[in-house]
Amino acid sequence: MHMPDVRLHEPGSLKNACDLLRQFSDRARVLAGGTDILVDLRQDRVTGVDQLVSLRRIPGLNDIEETADGLRIGAMVTPTAAARHERIRELFPALVDAIGSMAGWQVRSLATMAGNIARAVPCSDLAPVFVVADAEVQLNAGTSKRRLFVRDCFAGPRLTVFRHDEILTHILLPFPRSSCGLSYRKFGLRGANAIAVAGVAAGLWLNARGMIEEARIVLGAVAPIPCVSPKASAFLAGRKPGDDVFEEAGRLAAQDALPICDVRGSDDYRRDLVKALTVDALNEAVERARKGGN
C-alpha cells in the first residue's frame, strides 16, 4: 500500500472550499479528521482523487452550540470532544455510549462526528443513534444551504446523496422529549478498536400511562445503510413494555436486517445478534424513559 500523490488545499472560508470542490469535481474530496479518507486512499478504495480540501482553517466548525431547538455540532468536532460535552452527556447518553464503543481513543480524538455521517460507512456506530434521535445535517454549497434528516443522507455503502460541492457543516440534534429513552448496543469481535458486526439503536417514547406511544429501532452494520426496522418499530407502538414484547420486537428486527456474510460473521449470526441487541437496547431505553428521559 502507498499513498497516492495528492494536493492539499486549506481554504479559509466555506465559499472557497466549495469553489475548490466544484473546480476539481470527482478528483476532490473533503478532508476533516482524515481517519477514513486517508486510509481509503492508501488502500485504493478511492481512486482518481488527487485533491483534498481541508476544513481545518475554516472558522466556526469546532463548536458545540445550544440553540432554541437543540444542539448544533460543528463539522470538526471530534467524538472525544462531544463525549466530554456537558449537555451531550446530559441529554444524549446513548450517543456517548456509541462514541465510547467506536475505534480507539486515538481515532476518537482525531476523527469527526460529521465524518461519521459523510463517509457513509455501513458499520458506523454514530449514524444509528443520529437516526433514532431524528438528527439533521446542514449542508453548505457556498451560495446555498439545505438541511436533511440523517436518515435521508445515505444512498449506499460509502455513498451519500450530497452534491459534490456540498459540505456537511453541522449536525443538528433536537432536544429529546421528557418521555423519551434512547439506547445503543453493539457487538464487535474485540474489546477495543472493534468494528461493529451488528449494532442497534432503540428509541422509546412513553405516554402518561407508561405505554409505548412511539418506537424506533435502527439497525447498523447489517444493511447497506443504517435503516429503521419498520416491523419492530410498528409492532412496539401502543404496547406495554415487557420481556415478551421486547423479544418479539427483536425477532421482527432480525427479519428486517439485510446482513452480508464475511469473515466477521455469517448472515444468520448477524440476525441472531440483531435480535439479542434489540432486546438489550429496548430494556435500557425503557429504563431511561421511565427515569425522565434520554
C-alpha positions in Angstrom: 0.0 0.0 0.0 1.2 3.5 -0.7 -0.3 7.0 -0.5 -1.0 8.4 -3.9 0.1 11.9 -4.9 -2.5 14.4 -3.7 -2.5 18.2 -3.3 -3.8 19.6 -0.1 -5.9 22.8 -0.1 -6.6 24.7 3.1 -9.2 27.3 2.3 -10.1 29.9 4.9 -13.9 30.0 4.1 -16.7 27.7 3.2 -17.2 29.5 -0.1 -13.6 28.9 -1.1 -13.8 25.3 -0.1 -17.0 24.8 -2.1 -15.4 26.5 -5.1 -12.5 24.1 -5.0 -14.8 21.1 -4.9 -16.7 22.5 -7.9 -13.4 23.2 -9.7 -11.9 19.7 -9.3 -15.2 17.7 -9.3 -14.7 14.0 -8.8 -11.0 14.5 -8.3 -11.5 16.2 -5.0 -12.6 15.0 -1.5 -13.2 16.9 1.7 -10.6 16.3 4.5 -11.8 16.7 8.1 -10.2 14.3 10.6 -8.8 12.1 7.8 -9.1 8.8 9.7 -11.2 7.3 6.9 -10.4 9.1 3.6 -6.6 8.7 4.1 -7.0 5.0 4.7 -9.2 4.7 1.7 -6.7 6.4 -0.5 -3.8 4.2 0.8 -5.9 1.0 0.2 -7.1 2.1 -3.2 -10.7 2.0 -2.1 -10.9 5.6 -3.6 -9.3 6.1 -6.9 -8.9 9.1 -9.3 -8.6 11.5 -6.4 -5.7 13.9 -6.3 -7.1 16.9 -4.5 -8.0 17.1 -0.8 -9.9 20.2 0.5 -9.3 20.6 4.3 -11.8 22.2 6.6 -9.2 22.8 9.3 -8.8 26.6 8.7 -12.5 27.4 8.3 -13.8 29.2 11.3 -17.0 28.1 13.2 -16.7 24.4 12.7 -15.2 23.4 16.0 -18.0 24.4 18.3 -21.0 22.7 20.0 -23.7 25.3 20.5 -27.1 25.1 22.2 -29.9 26.7 20.3 -33.6 27.1 21.0 -34.3 23.7 19.3 -31.4 21.6 20.4 -27.6 21.2 20.0 -25.6 22.3 16.9 -22.4 20.3 16.5 -19.8 21.6 14.1 -18.2 19.5 11.4 -14.8 19.5 13.0 -15.9 18.4 16.5 -14.2 15.2 17.4 -16.1 12.3 19.1 -13.8 12.8 22.2 -14.9 16.4 22.5 -18.5 15.5 22.0 -18.4 12.8 24.7 -17.0 15.3 27.2 -19.5 18.0 26.5 -21.8 18.5 29.5 -25.1 18.9 27.6 -24.4 16.0 25.3 -23.7 13.8 28.3 -26.9 15.1 30.0 -29.2 14.9 27.0 -27.8 12.1 24.8 -26.1 9.3 26.9 -26.8 6.9 24.0 -24.6 9.0 21.8 -21.9 9.0 24.5 -22.2 5.2 24.7 -21.8 4.9 20.9 -18.8 7.2 20.9 -17.2 5.1 23.7 -17.7 1.9 21.6 -16.1 3.2 18.4 -12.5 2.6 17.4 -9.8 3.6 20.0 -9.1 6.8 21.8 -6.6 7.8 19.2 -9.2 7.7 16.4 -11.9 9.2 18.6 -9.6 12.2 19.2 -8.8 12.8 15.6 -12.0 11.7 13.7 -15.0 14.0 13.4 -18.7 13.5 14.3 -19.7 14.8 10.8 -17.2 12.5 9.1 -19.0 9.5 10.6 -22.0 10.5 8.6 -20.4 11.9 5.4 -18.3 8.8 4.8 -21.4 6.6 4.9 -19.6 3.5 6.2 -22.3 0.9 6.9 -20.7 -0.2 10.2 -20.8 3.4 11.6 -21.5 3.5 15.3 -22.8 7.0 15.4 -25.2 7.1 12.5 -27.8 4.8 14.0 -28.0 7.0 17.1 -28.4 10.1 15.0 -31.2 8.4 13.0 -33.0 7.3 16.1 -32.6 10.8 17.6 -34.1 12.4 14.5 -31.0 14.4 13.9 -30.4 16.6 10.8 -27.4 17.8 8.9 -26.8 21.2 7.5 -25.2 21.3 4.1 -23.4 24.3 2.6 -22.6 24.7 -1.1 -21.1 28.2 -0.7 -24.1 30.1 -2.2 -26.9 27.8 -0.9 -27.7 25.8 2.2 -30.1 22.9 2.9 -31.0 20.6 5.7 -31.5 16.8 5.6 -32.5 14.3 8.2 -29.6 12.0 8.8 -31.8 9.0 7.8 -32.1 10.5 4.3 -28.4 11.1 3.8 -27.3 7.7 2.7 -27.5 6.2 -0.8 -25.5 3.0 -0.3 -22.2 1.8 1.2 -19.8 4.9 1.3 -22.3 6.8 -0.8 -24.4 9.8 0.2 -27.0 12.0 -1.5 -24.8 15.1 -1.0 -23.9 17.1 -4.1 -20.3 17.1 -4.9 -19.9 20.8 -4.0 -21.8 20.5 -0.7 -20.0 20.4 2.7 -21.6 19.0 5.8 -21.1 21.9 8.2 -23.2 21.0 11.2 -25.2 18.2 12.9 -28.5 19.4 14.4 -29.7 17.3 17.4 -33.2 18.2 18.6 -33.9 18.2 22.3 -35.4 14.9 23.3 -38.9 14.8 24.9 -39.0 14.1 28.6 -40.7 10.7 27.9 -38.0 9.6 25.5 -35.4 6.9 26.2 -32.6 6.2 23.7 -30.0 3.4 23.7 -27.3 2.0 21.6 -25.9 -1.6 21.8 -23.2 -3.1 19.6 -21.3 -6.3 19.2 -17.7 -6.4 17.9 -15.1 -9.2 17.8 -12.6 -7.5 20.1 -12.8 -5.5 23.3 -11.1 -2.4 21.7 -10.9 -0.9 18.2 -13.8 -3.3 17.2 -15.7 -2.7 14.1 -19.4 -3.4 14.6 -20.6 -6.8 13.5 -24.1 -5.6 14.4 -25.4 -2.5 16.1 -28.9 -1.5 17.3 -30.2 1.9 18.4 -33.5 1.9 20.1 -35.8 4.9 20.9 -39.0 4.6 23.0 -41.5 7.4 23.8 -43.8 6.6 26.6 -47.2 8.2 27.4 -48.6 9.1 30.8 -49.8 5.5 31.4 -46.4 4.1 30.7 -47.4 2.6 27.3 -45.2 2.9 24.2 -46.5 5.9 22.3 -43.8 5.7 19.6 -40.8 3.4 18.9 -37.9 3.5 16.6 -35.4 0.6 16.1 -32.4 1.5 13.9 -30.1 -1.2 12.6 -26.4 -0.7 11.9 -23.8 -2.8 10.1 -26.4 -5.3 9.0 -27.6 -3.5 5.8 -26.1 -1.3 3.1 -27.1 1.8 5.1 -28.3 2.5 8.7 -32.0 1.7 8.5 -35.1 1.8 10.6 -36.7 -1.6 11.2 -40.3 -1.0 10.1 -41.7 -4.2 11.5 -40.2 -3.9 15.0 -41.0 -0.2 15.3 -44.6 -0.6 14.2 -45.1 -3.6 16.5 -43.9 -1.8 19.6 -46.2 1.3 19.2 -49.2 1.1 21.5 -47.9 -1.8 23.6 -46.9 -2.1 27.2 -43.1 -2.6 27.7 -42.2 -6.1 28.8 -40.0 -9.1 28.1 -42.3 -10.8 25.7 -43.0 -7.6 23.8 -39.2 -6.9 23.5 -38.4 -10.5 22.5 -40.9 -10.3 19.6 -39.5 -6.9 18.6 -36.1 -8.4 18.4 -37.4 -11.2 16.3 -39.0 -8.7 13.9 -35.9 -6.5 13.8 -33.9 -9.6 12.7 -36.3 -10.1 9.9 -35.7 -6.6 8.6 -31.9 -6.9 8.7 -30.1 -7.4 5.4 -26.7 -8.6 6.5 -23.8 -9.8 4.4 -21.7 -12.9 5.2 -18.0 -12.2 5.6 -15.0 -13.1 7.9 -16.6 -11.3 10.8 -19.8 -13.4 10.8 -22.4 -15.1 8.7 -25.7 -13.5 7.8 -27.6 -15.8 10.2 -25.2 -15.0 13.0 -25.7 -11.3 12.4 -29.5 -11.8 12.5 -29.2 -13.5 15.9 -27.1 -10.6 17.1 -29.7 -8.1 16.0 -32.4 -10.0 18.0 -30.3 -10.0 21.2 -29.1 -6.5 20.8 -32.6 -5.1 20.2 -33.8 -6.7 23.4 -30.9 -5.2 25.4 -31.3 -1.8 23.8 -35.0 -1.7 24.4 -34.6 -2.6 28.1 -32.1 0.2 28.5 -34.2 2.7 26.5 -37.4 2.0 28.6 -35.4 2.4 31.9 -34.1 5.8 30.7 -37.6 6.9 29.6 -39.0 5.9 33.0 -36.4 7.9 34.8 -37.4 11.1 32.9 -35.9 10.6 29.5 -32.7 10.4 27.5 
